[in-house]
């Protein structure tokens, strides 16, 4: 149950870009929402628990089962952000000169380095990256990977003249010093502006 609640706290606050916040309007430093006690995130007046389910095979008479692998993945991200909360907060504040740590490395496994994508907390084979859910550590927003942009990298020319490269853009705007600027860019699908089906904002009957 603790993992299930942590999944919902992370996933839904991430969807709405609320994983990092300021304790007060006058405070510049941002904090990771789930670092401290989260009891205030739950209200008995409208409490509900939404969990992911495994995809069913229509050819088999399978029953619905909870996707604990997905839940555990979210829990591991929360633990990573707790341990590296200062990194995320510094990036949100635009501090510079910091690089993102890499928890897992696949170097030395016999894989071609061009087939591996390095993220802040893990390294992933390129064939498994499409539709993968990722979190931008500098904003706390959740995205899904739409496609890999071959023949591009963070060292490619930036789309506007204010910055020379994407690497320069992220360093100057967010304070993110990329550790692997030569790996291909990925196109992300925005997930942090979902349609809220639980609240009827138009006052219409549902």
Buried (B, 14 or more C-beta within 10 A) or exposed (E): EEEBBBBBBBBBBBBBBBBBBBEEEEEEEBBBBBEEEBEEBEEEEEEEEEBBEBEEEEEEEEEEEEBBEBBEBBBEBBEBBEEBBEBBBBBBBEBEEBEBEBEEEBEEEEEEEEEBBBBBBBBBEBEEBEEBBBBBBBBBBBBEBEEBEEEBBBBBEBEEEEBEBBBBBBBEBBBBBBEBBEBBBBEBEEBBEEEEEEEEEEEEEE
